[in-house]
Amino acid sequence: MNLAQVLFAPRAVALVGASGDAAKNTARPQRYLAKHGYGGKIAPINASRAEVLGLKSYQSLKEVPFDIDHAFIMVEDVEGALEDCGGKGVRLASVFSDGFADAGGEGLARQARLVARAKALGVRLLGPNSMGMINLTGRVALSVNAVLEADVPPAGATSIVSQSGTMLGTVLSRGTARGLGFSKLLSVGNEADLGVGELVELLAADPETRLILLFLETVRDAARLAAGARAAHAAGKPVVAYKLGRSKVGERLA
């Protein structure tokens, strides 16, 4: 499978740190995958439970008896989970956990070490501090975004890449109320590895996406974003970018 496939259409996912308490944020991805009709395999990883929300749980990724395409990491020990991903041959890990570039200088150094190790292991990263990925056309709700508590939103041809995880939920709920459908929705978090530009390139090649919408607080890699925009233009797909924090007050809030 290529990067787009493991990101948007994984055949099997691991939920590292999945909670057996349905009320917790870390239980949401498993509940949402089931609620919105995911057809692949799900492996909850929880060292203290034999079963999580009705599914067999595993103490670690190493114990899972089938291949995993995409891991969703929700534990504090992201580094340990990443090592397990490398050992298991997981191609992509979405990291919900924070405490990296979002946590100042020490966190930024931790993030740099994480990216270097992921590269050595051959694991691509979405995040850290990412709310995950939603593929409405493919019925993959691999996210903690509370908007997925609602009934299945309509699928469409607009895909969104956002540096604000909460903005995804806002646009999805407002769009659903107006009968608008979406395809892929991605929360990039800190953009430690996979950034907005590369994701735009993937969406430019995605047959289910006809319009790409960006919510940006900053531009971290202008050259890659420009390359993505050119790829989308060549594919006949408009890119609409909404830049948050353009005023002095907005910049401070962002």
PyRosetta script that sets phi, psi and omega in degrees:
from pyrosetta import init, pose_from_sequence

init()
pose = pose_from_sequence("MNLAQVLFAPRAVALVGASGDAAKNTARPQRYLAKHGYGGKIAPINASRAEVLGLKSYQSLKEVPFDIDHAFIMVEDVEGALEDCGGKGVRLASVFSDGFADAGGEGLARQARLVARAKALGVRLLGPNSMGMINLTGRVALSVNAVLEADVPPAGATSIVSQSGTMLGTVLSRGTARGLGFSKLLSVGNEADLGVGELVELLAADPETRLILLFLETVRDAARLAAGARAAHAAGKPVVAYKLGRSKVGERLA")
pose.set_psi(1, 143.4)
pose.set_omega(1, 177.5)
pose.set_phi(2, -88.3)
pose.set_psi(2, 179.3)
pose.set_omega(2, -175.3)
pose.set_phi(3, -60.6)
pose.set_psi(3, -43.7)
pose.set_omega(3, -179.5)
pose.set_phi(4, -60.3)
pose.set_psi(4, -39.2)
pose.set_omega(4, -178.1)
pose.set_phi(5, -68.7)
pose.set_psi(5, -44.1)
pose.set_omega(5, -179.1)
pose.set_phi(6, -71.4)
pose.set_psi(6, -26.0)
pose.set_omega(6, 178.2)
pose.set_phi(7, -78.1)
pose.set_psi(7, -52.0)
pose.set_omega(7, -172.2)
pose.set_phi(8, -92.9)
pose.set_psi(8, -28.9)
pose.set_omega(8, -173.1)
pose.set_phi(9, -138.5)
pose.set_psi(9, 56.2)
pose.set_omega(9, -179.6)
pose.set_phi(10, -64.9)
pose.set_psi(10, 141.0)
pose.set_omega(10, 177.9)
pose.set_phi(11, -79.0)
pose.set_psi(11, -26.0)
pose.set_omega(11, 179.2)
pose.set_phi(12, -149.7)
pose.set_psi(12, 137.6)
pose.set_omega(12, -179.3)
pose.set_phi(13, -124.0)
pose.set_psi(13, 147.8)
pose.set_omega(13, 173.1)
pose.set_phi(14, -112.3)
pose.set_psi(14, 135.3)
pose.set_omega(14, 179.4)
pose.set_phi(15, -109.9)
pose.set_psi(15, 94.7)
pose.set_omega(15, -172.7)
pose.set_phi(16, -83.0)
pose.set_psi(16, 110.1)
pose.set_omega(16, -175.8)
pose.set_phi(17, 98.7)
pose.set_psi(17, 18.9)
pose.set_omega(17, 179.2)
pose.set_phi(18, -59.9)
pose.set_psi(18, 132.0)
pose.set_omega(18, -177.8)
pose.set_phi(19, -95.4)
pose.set_psi(19, 144.1)
pose.set_omega(19, 174.9)
pose.set_phi(20, -84.1)
pose.set_psi(20, -5.7)
pose.set_omega(20, 177.3)
pose.set_phi(21, -92.5)
pose.set_psi(21, 106.8)
pose.set_omega(21, -173.5)
pose.set_phi(22, -59.5)
pose.set_psi(22, -18.3)
pose.set_omega(22, -178.0)
pose.set_phi(23, -82.5)
pose.set_psi(23, -13.5)
pose.set_omega(23, -176.1)
pose.set_phi(24, -84.3)
pose.set_psi(24, 151.5)
pose.set_omega(24, 177.4)
pose.set_phi(25, -56.2)
pose.set_psi(25, -37.1)
pose.set_omega(25, -175.4)
pose.set_phi(26, -75.7)
pose.set_psi(26, -2.8)
pose.set_omega(26, 172.4)
pose.set_phi(27, -95.3)
pose.set_psi(27, -14.7)
pose.set_omega(27, -173.2)
pose.set_phi(28, -60.5)
pose.set_psi(28, -48.2)
pose.set_omega(28, -176.9)
pose.set_phi(29, -54.7)
pose.set_psi(29, -42.2)
pose.set_omega(29, 180.0)
pose.set_phi(30, -65.6)
pose.set_psi(30, -43.2)
pose.set_omega(30, 179.2)
pose.set_phi(31, -64.4)
pose.set_psi(31, -41.8)
pose.set_omega(31, -176.5)
pose.set_phi(32, -70.8)
pose.set_psi(32, -37.8)
pose.set_omega(32, 177.1)
pose.set_phi(33, -58.6)
pose.set_psi(33, -45.0)
pose.set_omega(33, 179.4)
pose.set_phi(34, -67.5)
pose.set_psi(34, -45.1)
pose.set_omega(34, -176.4)
pose.set_phi(35, -61.5)
pose.set_psi(35, -38.4)
pose.set_omega(35, -173.4)
pose.set_phi(36, -100.9)
pose.set_psi(36, 13.1)
pose.set_omega(36, 165.6)
pose.set_phi(37, 86.9)
pose.set_psi(37, 29.0)
pose.set_omega(37, 177.4)
pose.set_phi(38, -64.2)
pose.set_psi(38, 132.3)
pose.set_omega(38, -175.3)
pose.set_phi(39, -102.2)
pose.set_psi(39, -0.6)
pose.set_omega(39, -178.9)
pose.set_phi(40, -90.0)
pose.set_psi(40, -171.6)
pose.set_omega(40, -179.8)
pose.set_phi(41, -86.9)
pose.set_psi(41, 145.8)
pose.set_omega(41, 179.6)
pose.set_phi(42, -125.2)
pose.set_psi(42, 127.9)
pose.set_omega(42, 178.0)
pose.set_phi(43, -119.6)
pose.set_psi(43, 98.4)
pose.set_omega(43, 173.7)
pose.set_phi(44, -70.2)
pose.set_psi(44, 134.9)
pose.set_omega(44, 177.2)
pose.set_phi(45, -111.8)
pose.set_psi(45, 112.6)
pose.set_omega(45, -178.8)
pose.set_phi(46, -150.3)
pose.set_psi(46, 114.1)
pose.set_omega(46, -172.6)
pose.set_phi(47, -68.8)
pose.set_psi(47, -16.8)
pose.set_omega(47, -174.5)
pose.set_phi(48, -108.9)
pose.set_psi(48, 2.6)
pose.set_omega(48, -178.2)
pose.set_phi(49, -131.6)
pose.set_psi(49, 142.7)
pose.set_omega(49, 175.7)
pose.set_phi(50, -86.9)
pose.set_psi(50, -18.0)
pose.set_omega(50, -178.5)
pose.set_phi(51, -145.1)
pose.set_psi(51, 139.0)
pose.set_omega(51, 177.6)
pose.set_phi(52, -128.6)
pose.set_psi(52, 115.8)
pose.set_omega(52, 177.7)
pose.set_phi(53, 49.4)
pose.set_psi(53, 43.0)
pose.set_omega(53, 174.3)
pose.set_phi(54, 89.8)
pose.set_psi(54, -3.5)
pose.set_omega(54, 178.3)
pose.set_phi(55, -111.8)
pose.set_psi(55, 147.8)
pose.set_omega(55, 175.0)
pose.set_phi(56, -60.3)
pose.set_psi(56, 133.2)
pose.set_omega(56, 179.7)
pose.set_phi(57, -106.4)
pose.set_psi(57, 155.2)
pose.set_omega(57, -179.8)
pose.set_phi(58, -122.0)
pose.set_psi(58, 145.4)
pose.set_omega(58, -178.8)
pose.set_phi(59, -69.2)
pose.set_psi(59, -30.6)
pose.set_omega(59, 178.1)
pose.set_phi(60, -152.7)
pose.set_psi(60, 166.6)
pose.set_omega(60, 177.6)
pose.set_phi(61, -59.1)
pose.set_psi(61, -32.3)
pose.set_omega(61, -177.1)
pose.set_phi(62, -60.1)
pose.set_psi(62, -27.6)
pose.set_omega(62, -176.4)
pose.set_phi(63, -82.6)
pose.set_psi(63, -14.5)
pose.set_omega(63, -176.8)
pose.set_phi(64, -66.1)
pose.set_psi(64, 126.6)
pose.set_omega(64, -172.9)
pose.set_phi(65, -84.6)
pose.set_psi(65, 5.9)
pose.set_omega(65, 178.0)
pose.set_phi(66, -133.6)
pose.set_psi(66, 162.8)
pose.set_omega(66, -179.0)
pose.set_phi(67, -68.7)
pose.set_psi(67, 145.9)
pose.set_omega(67, 178.4)
pose.set_phi(68, -116.0)
pose.set_psi(68, 129.1)
pose.set_omega(68, 177.8)
pose.set_phi(69, -88.1)
pose.set_psi(69, -37.6)
pose.set_omega(69, -169.6)
pose.set_phi(70, -142.2)
pose.set_psi(70, 123.8)
pose.set_omega(70, 177.5)
pose.set_phi(71, -107.1)
pose.set_psi(71, 137.9)
pose.set_omega(71, 175.9)
pose.set_phi(72, -109.9)
pose.set_psi(72, 111.3)
pose.set_omega(72, -171.0)
pose.set_phi(73, -98.6)
pose.set_psi(73, 123.5)
pose.set_omega(73, -176.7)
pose.set_phi(74, -127.0)
pose.set_psi(74, 15.6)
pose.set_omega(74, -177.4)
pose.set_phi(75, -103.2)
pose.set_psi(75, 162.1)
pose.set_omega(75, 179.0)
pose.set_phi(76, -69.2)
pose.set_psi(76, -37.4)
pose.set_omega(76, -179.4)
pose.set_phi(77, -82.7)
pose.set_psi(77, 70.4)
pose.set_omega(77, -179.6)
pose.set_phi(78, -64.0)
pose.set_psi(78, -36.9)
pose.set_omega(78, -178.1)
pose.set_phi(79, -62.1)
pose.set_psi(79, -43.2)
pose.set_omega(79, 178.1)
pose.set_phi(80, -64.6)
pose.set_psi(80, -41.1)
pose.set_omega(80, 177.9)
pose.set_phi(81, -63.6)
pose.set_psi(81, -37.4)
pose.set_omega(81, 178.8)
pose.set_phi(82, -64.7)
pose.set_psi(82, -41.4)
pose.set_omega(82, 177.1)
pose.set_phi(83, -59.6)
pose.set_psi(83, -41.1)
pose.set_omega(83, 178.2)
pose.set_phi(84, -64.4)
pose.set_psi(84, -38.6)
pose.set_omega(84, 177.4)
pose.set_phi(85, -61.0)
pose.set_psi(85, -44.3)
pose.set_omega(85, 179.3)
pose.set_phi(86, -62.2)
pose.set_psi(86, -43.2)
pose.set_omega(86, -179.7)
pose.set_phi(87, -67.2)
pose.set_psi(87, -27.9)
pose.set_omega(87, -177.9)
pose.set_phi(88, -89.1)
pose.set_psi(88, -11.9)
pose.set_omega(88, -178.0)
pose.set_phi(89, 81.6)
pose.set_psi(89, 22.9)
pose.set_omega(89, 177.7)
pose.set_phi(90, -70.8)
pose.set_psi(90, 129.3)
pose.set_omega(90, -174.6)
pose.set_phi(91, -82.1)
pose.set_psi(91, -28.9)
pose.set_omega(91, -172.6)
pose.set_phi(92, -144.0)
pose.set_psi(92, 136.7)
pose.set_omega(92, 175.0)
pose.set_phi(93, -127.0)
pose.set_psi(93, 126.0)
pose.set_omega(93, 170.3)
pose.set_phi(94, -93.0)
pose.set_psi(94, 130.4)
pose.set_omega(94, -174.3)
pose.set_phi(95, -113.0)
pose.set_psi(95, 109.7)
pose.set_omega(95, 176.5)
pose.set_phi(96, -80.2)
pose.set_psi(96, -31.1)
pose.set_omega(96, -176.2)
pose.set_phi(97, -57.9)
pose.set_psi(97, 146.1)
pose.set_omega(97, 176.6)
pose.set_phi(98, -108.1)
pose.set_psi(98, -165.2)
pose.set_omega(98, -178.8)
pose.set_phi(99, 96.7)
pose.set_psi(99, 24.2)
pose.set_omega(99, -179.6)
pose.set_phi(100, -117.5)
pose.set_psi(100, -124.2)
pose.set_omega(100, -178.4)
pose.set_phi(101, -60.4)
pose.set_psi(101, -21.3)
pose.set_omega(101, 177.7)
pose.set_phi(102, -73.6)
pose.set_psi(102, -8.2)
pose.set_omega(102, -174.2)
pose.set_phi(103, -115.4)
pose.set_psi(103, 27.4)
pose.set_omega(103, 175.4)
pose.set_phi(104, 88.1)
pose.set_psi(104, -166.3)
pose.set_omega(104, -172.6)
pose.set_phi(105, -60.1)
pose.set_psi(105, -42.9)
pose.set_omega(105, 179.7)
pose.set_phi(106, -65.3)
pose.set_psi(106, -40.4)
pose.set_omega(106, 177.8)
pose.set_phi(107, -66.1)
pose.set_psi(107, -35.8)
pose.set_omega(107, 178.5)
pose.set_phi(108, -64.5)
pose.set_psi(108, -40.2)
pose.set_omega(108, 177.3)
pose.set_phi(109, -66.0)
pose.set_psi(109, -39.3)
pose.set_omega(109, 177.0)
pose.set_phi(110, -62.0)
pose.set_psi(110, -40.5)
pose.set_omega(110, -179.8)
pose.set_phi(111, -64.8)
pose.set_psi(111, -41.3)
pose.set_omega(111, 178.8)
pose.set_phi(112, -61.5)
pose.set_psi(112, -40.6)
pose.set_omega(112, 177.5)
pose.set_phi(113, -65.3)
pose.set_psi(113, -39.6)
pose.set_omega(113, -179.9)
pose.set_phi(114, -62.9)
pose.set_psi(114, -44.5)
pose.set_omega(114, -179.0)
pose.set_phi(115, -64.8)
pose.set_psi(115, -42.3)
pose.set_omega(115, 179.6)
pose.set_phi(116, -62.6)
pose.set_psi(116, -41.3)
pose.set_omega(116, -179.9)
pose.set_phi(117, -69.6)
pose.set_psi(117, -39.6)
pose.set_omega(117, 178.3)
pose.set_phi(118, -61.1)
pose.set_psi(118, -40.9)
pose.set_omega(118, 179.1)
pose.set_phi(119, -63.2)
pose.set_psi(119, -42.3)
pose.set_omega(119, 179.3)
pose.set_phi(120, -64.1)
pose.set_psi(120, -33.7)
pose.set_omega(120, -178.7)
pose.set_phi(121, -84.9)
pose.set_psi(121, -12.7)
pose.set_omega(121, -178.1)
pose.set_phi(122, 79.5)
pose.set_psi(122, 29.4)
pose.set_omega(122, -180.0)
pose.set_phi(123, -111.9)
pose.set_psi(123, 124.5)
pose.set_omega(123, 174.0)
pose.set_phi(124, -83.3)
pose.set_psi(124, 151.3)
pose.set_omega(124, -176.0)
pose.set_phi(125, -122.2)
pose.set_psi(125, 135.9)
pose.set_omega(125, 166.9)
pose.set_phi(126, -111.0)
pose.set_psi(126, 117.9)
pose.set_omega(126, -174.7)
pose.set_phi(127, 112.4)
pose.set_psi(127, -149.0)
pose.set_omega(127, -3.6)
pose.set_phi(128, -63.0)
pose.set_psi(128, 179.4)
pose.set_omega(128, 178.9)
pose.set_phi(129, 64.1)
pose.set_psi(129, 32.2)
pose.set_omega(129, 179.7)
pose.set_phi(130, -100.9)
pose.set_psi(130, 140.7)
pose.set_omega(130, 176.4)
pose.set_phi(131, -85.3)
pose.set_psi(131, -2.0)
pose.set_omega(131, 172.7)
pose.set_phi(132, 105.6)
pose.set_psi(132, -160.9)
pose.set_omega(132, -173.1)
pose.set_phi(133, -131.6)
pose.set_psi(133, 136.9)
pose.set_omega(133, 176.4)
pose.set_phi(134, -122.1)
pose.set_psi(134, 124.5)
pose.set_omega(134, 175.2)
pose.set_phi(135, -117.5)
pose.set_psi(135, 96.8)
pose.set_omega(135, -175.7)
pose.set_phi(136, -71.0)
pose.set_psi(136, -36.4)
pose.set_omega(136, 179.9)
pose.set_phi(137, -69.8)
pose.set_psi(137, -30.4)
pose.set_omega(137, -180.0)
pose.set_phi(138, -99.2)
pose.set_psi(138, -1.2)
pose.set_omega(138, 178.0)
pose.set_phi(139, 60.4)
pose.set_psi(139, 47.6)
pose.set_omega(139, 176.2)
pose.set_phi(140, -120.5)
pose.set_psi(140, 103.0)
pose.set_omega(140, -178.7)
pose.set_phi(141, -104.8)
pose.set_psi(141, 73.6)
pose.set_omega(141, -176.0)
pose.set_phi(142, -96.4)
pose.set_psi(142, 75.4)
pose.set_omega(142, -170.7)
pose.set_phi(143, -157.2)
pose.set_psi(143, 160.9)
pose.set_omega(143, 173.1)
pose.set_phi(144, -103.2)
pose.set_psi(144, 6.2)
pose.set_omega(144, -175.0)
pose.set_phi(145, -67.6)
pose.set_psi(145, 123.1)
pose.set_omega(145, -174.4)
pose.set_phi(146, -64.7)
pose.set_psi(146, -14.3)
pose.set_omega(146, 178.5)
pose.set_phi(147, -60.2)
pose.set_psi(147, -23.2)
pose.set_omega(147, -178.1)
pose.set_phi(148, -77.1)
pose.set_psi(148, -1.3)
pose.set_omega(148, 171.7)
pose.set_phi(149, -67.5)
pose.set_psi(149, -24.8)
pose.set_omega(149, -178.7)
pose.set_phi(150, -72.6)
pose.set_psi(150, 169.5)
pose.set_omega(150, 176.0)
pose.set_phi(151, -62.2)
pose.set_psi(151, 164.8)
pose.set_omega(151, -175.1)
pose.set_phi(152, -56.9)
pose.set_psi(152, 118.3)
pose.set_omega(152, 179.0)
pose.set_phi(153, -69.7)
pose.set_psi(153, 158.2)
pose.set_omega(153, 179.0)
pose.set_phi(154, -69.1)
pose.set_psi(154, 140.9)
pose.set_omega(154, 175.7)
pose.set_phi(155, -83.4)
pose.set_psi(155, 152.7)
pose.set_omega(155, 179.8)
pose.set_phi(156, -154.3)
pose.set_psi(156, -154.4)
pose.set_omega(156, -174.0)
pose.set_phi(157, -120.0)
pose.set_psi(157, 9.8)
pose.set_omega(157, 176.9)
pose.set_phi(158, -99.2)
pose.set_psi(158, 127.9)
pose.set_omega(158, 176.3)
pose.set_phi(159, -112.4)
pose.set_psi(159, 147.9)
pose.set_omega(159, -175.0)
pose.set_phi(160, -124.3)
pose.set_psi(160, 135.6)
pose.set_omega(160, 170.2)
pose.set_phi(161, -120.3)
pose.set_psi(161, 123.9)
pose.set_omega(161, -173.7)
pose.set_phi(162, -133.9)
pose.set_psi(162, 137.9)
pose.set_omega(162, 171.5)
pose.set_phi(163, -82.1)
pose.set_psi(163, -12.0)
pose.set_omega(163, 175.9)
pose.set_phi(164, -108.2)
pose.set_psi(164, 113.3)
pose.set_omega(164, -179.5)
pose.set_phi(165, -65.3)
pose.set_psi(165, -38.5)
pose.set_omega(165, -178.8)
pose.set_phi(166, -68.0)
pose.set_psi(166, -29.5)
pose.set_omega(166, 179.4)
pose.set_phi(167, -62.3)
pose.set_psi(167, -33.1)
pose.set_omega(167, 177.7)
pose.set_phi(168, -58.7)
pose.set_psi(168, -46.0)
pose.set_omega(168, 179.8)
pose.set_phi(169, -64.5)
pose.set_psi(169, -39.8)
pose.set_omega(169, 179.8)
pose.set_phi(170, -62.3)
pose.set_psi(170, -49.1)
pose.set_omega(170, -178.5)
pose.set_phi(171, -66.3)
pose.set_psi(171, -40.1)
pose.set_omega(171, -179.2)
pose.set_phi(172, -64.6)
pose.set_psi(172, -44.7)
pose.set_omega(172, -178.9)
pose.set_phi(173, -68.7)
pose.set_psi(173, -43.2)
pose.set_omega(173, 179.1)
pose.set_phi(174, -66.4)
pose.set_psi(174, -39.7)
pose.set_omega(174, 179.6)
pose.set_phi(175, -65.4)
pose.set_psi(175, -43.1)
pose.set_omega(175, 179.6)
pose.set_phi(176, -60.0)
pose.set_psi(176, -39.9)
pose.set_omega(176, 179.7)
pose.set_phi(177, -63.2)
pose.set_psi(177, -23.9)
pose.set_omega(177, -179.8)
pose.set_phi(178, -102.9)
pose.set_psi(178, 7.7)
pose.set_omega(178, 178.1)
pose.set_phi(179, 78.5)
pose.set_psi(179, 16.3)
pose.set_omega(179, 179.5)
pose.set_phi(180, -87.4)
pose.set_psi(180, 139.8)
pose.set_omega(180, 179.8)
pose.set_phi(181, -109.6)
pose.set_psi(181, 152.2)
pose.set_omega(181, -179.7)
pose.set_phi(182, -128.2)
pose.set_psi(182, 160.5)
pose.set_omega(182, 179.7)
pose.set_phi(183, -105.5)
pose.set_psi(183, -80.0)
pose.set_omega(183, 179.7)
pose.set_phi(184, -110.5)
pose.set_psi(184, 141.3)
pose.set_omega(184, 175.8)
pose.set_phi(185, -131.0)
pose.set_psi(185, 123.7)
pose.set_omega(185, -174.0)
pose.set_phi(186, -126.3)
pose.set_psi(186, 130.4)
pose.set_omega(186, 173.5)
pose.set_phi(187, -101.3)
pose.set_psi(187, 114.9)
pose.set_omega(187, -172.0)
pose.set_phi(188, -86.7)
pose.set_psi(188, -15.3)
pose.set_omega(188, -179.0)
pose.set_phi(189, 59.2)
pose.set_psi(189, -129.9)
pose.set_omega(189, -176.1)
pose.set_phi(190, -80.5)
pose.set_psi(190, -6.3)
pose.set_omega(190, -178.7)
pose.set_phi(191, 55.1)
pose.set_psi(191, 41.6)
pose.set_omega(191, -178.5)
pose.set_phi(192, -62.4)
pose.set_psi(192, -34.8)
pose.set_omega(192, -179.7)
pose.set_phi(193, -128.0)
pose.set_psi(193, -81.2)
pose.set_omega(193, 177.9)
pose.set_phi(194, -67.7)
pose.set_psi(194, 120.2)
pose.set_omega(194, -178.6)
pose.set_phi(195, -112.8)
pose.set_psi(195, 177.9)
pose.set_omega(195, -177.2)
pose.set_phi(196, -57.1)
pose.set_psi(196, -45.2)
pose.set_omega(196, -176.8)
pose.set_phi(197, -59.9)
pose.set_psi(197, -46.8)
pose.set_omega(197, -179.2)
pose.set_phi(198, -66.7)
pose.set_psi(198, -36.4)
pose.set_omega(198, 178.9)
pose.set_phi(199, -67.8)
pose.set_psi(199, -36.5)
pose.set_omega(199, 175.4)
pose.set_phi(200, -62.6)
pose.set_psi(200, -39.3)
pose.set_omega(200, 177.1)
pose.set_phi(201, -61.3)
pose.set_psi(201, -42.3)
pose.set_omega(201, 178.4)
pose.set_phi(202, -64.0)
pose.set_psi(202, -41.1)
pose.set_omega(202, -179.9)
pose.set_phi(203, -70.6)
pose.set_psi(203, -30.1)
pose.set_omega(203, 177.0)
pose.set_phi(204, -62.1)
pose.set_psi(204, -30.9)
pose.set_omega(204, -179.7)
pose.set_phi(205, -94.3)
pose.set_psi(205, -0.2)
pose.set_omega(205, -176.3)
pose.set_phi(206, -85.0)
pose.set_psi(206, 118.1)
pose.set_omega(206, -176.8)
pose.set_phi(207, -65.3)
pose.set_psi(207, -18.3)
pose.set_omega(207, -178.7)
pose.set_phi(208, -90.7)
pose.set_psi(208, -4.5)
pose.set_omega(208, -179.7)
pose.set_phi(209, -106.5)
pose.set_psi(209, 127.7)
pose.set_omega(209, 176.5)
pose.set_phi(210, -116.7)
pose.set_psi(210, -16.8)
pose.set_omega(210, 179.4)
pose.set_phi(211, -141.2)
pose.set_psi(211, 137.4)
pose.set_omega(211, -178.1)
pose.set_phi(212, -117.8)
pose.set_psi(212, 124.1)
pose.set_omega(212, -178.8)
pose.set_phi(213, -113.1)
pose.set_psi(213, 130.1)
pose.set_omega(213, -178.9)
pose.set_phi(214, -116.3)
pose.set_psi(214, 137.3)
pose.set_omega(214, 169.6)
pose.set_phi(215, -116.7)
pose.set_psi(215, 113.1)
pose.set_omega(215, -171.3)
pose.set_phi(216, -120.7)
pose.set_psi(216, 136.0)
pose.set_omega(216, 169.9)
pose.set_phi(217, -98.9)
pose.set_psi(217, -28.6)
pose.set_omega(217, 178.1)
pose.set_phi(218, -154.9)
pose.set_psi(218, 166.2)
pose.set_omega(218, 175.2)
pose.set_phi(219, -113.9)
pose.set_psi(219, 109.5)
pose.set_omega(219, -174.4)
pose.set_phi(220, -87.3)
pose.set_psi(220, -28.5)
pose.set_omega(220, -179.1)
pose.set_phi(221, -140.2)
pose.set_psi(221, 87.3)
pose.set_omega(221, -174.5)
pose.set_phi(222, -63.2)
pose.set_psi(222, -39.7)
pose.set_omega(222, -177.9)
pose.set_phi(223, -64.0)
pose.set_psi(223, -42.3)
pose.set_omega(223, -179.2)
pose.set_phi(224, -70.5)
pose.set_psi(224, -36.1)
pose.set_omega(224, 177.3)
pose.set_phi(225, -64.5)
pose.set_psi(225, -41.7)
pose.set_omega(225, 177.9)
pose.set_phi(226, -62.4)
pose.set_psi(226, -40.6)
pose.set_omega(226, 178.7)
pose.set_phi(227, -63.9)
pose.set_psi(227, -40.7)
pose.set_omega(227, 177.8)
pose.set_phi(228, -63.7)
pose.set_psi(228, -42.9)
pose.set_omega(228, 179.1)
pose.set_phi(229, -63.3)
pose.set_psi(229, -39.5)
pose.set_omega(229, 177.7)
pose.set_phi(230, -65.3)
pose.set_psi(230, -39.1)
pose.set_omega(230, 178.1)
pose.set_phi(231, -64.2)
pose.set_psi(231, -40.6)
pose.set_omega(231, 178.6)
pose.set_phi(232, -66.1)
pose.set_psi(232, -41.8)
pose.set_omega(232, 178.5)
pose.set_phi(233, -61.2)
pose.set_psi(233, -43.8)
pose.set_omega(233, 179.6)
pose.set_phi(234, -63.5)
pose.set_psi(234, -29.1)
pose.set_omega(234, 179.6)
pose.set_phi(235, -87.7)
pose.set_psi(235, 0.8)
pose.set_omega(235, 179.8)
pose.set_phi(236, 75.2)
pose.set_psi(236, 27.6)
pose.set_omega(236, -177.6)
pose.set_phi(237, -114.0)
pose.set_psi(237, 114.9)
pose.set_omega(237, 177.9)
pose.set_phi(238, -63.2)
pose.set_psi(238, 146.0)
pose.set_omega(238, 173.6)
pose.set_phi(239, -116.7)
pose.set_psi(239, 121.9)
pose.set_omega(239, 178.0)
pose.set_phi(240, -110.8)
pose.set_psi(240, 120.9)
pose.set_omega(240, -178.1)
pose.set_phi(241, -113.7)
pose.set_psi(241, 127.5)
pose.set_omega(241, 175.3)
pose.set_phi(242, -109.1)
pose.set_psi(242, 114.7)
pose.set_omega(242, -176.8)
pose.set_phi(243, -96.0)
pose.set_psi(243, 114.8)
pose.set_omega(243, 177.6)
pose.set_phi(244, -80.5)
pose.set_psi(244, 154.8)
pose.set_omega(244, 173.0)
pose.set_phi(245, 71.2)
pose.set_psi(245, 40.8)
pose.set_omega(245, 179.8)
pose.set_phi(246, -83.7)
pose.set_psi(246, -25.6)
pose.set_omega(246, 175.6)
pose.set_phi(247, -87.5)
pose.set_psi(247, 168.7)
pose.set_omega(247, 179.7)
pose.set_phi(248, -64.4)
pose.set_psi(248, -39.7)
pose.set_omega(248, 178.4)
pose.set_phi(249, -67.0)
pose.set_psi(249, -45.6)
pose.set_omega(249, 179.6)
pose.set_phi(250, -62.4)
pose.set_psi(250, -36.9)
pose.set_omega(250, 180.0)
pose.set_phi(251, -64.9)
pose.set_psi(251, -41.0)
pose.set_omega(251, 179.0)
pose.set_phi(252, -65.8)
pose.set_psi(252, -40.4)
pose.set_omega(252, 179.3)
pose.set_phi(253, -65.3)
pose.set_psi(253, -42.0)
pose.set_omega(253, 179.3)
pose.set_phi(254, -65.2)
pose.dump_pdb("model.pdb")
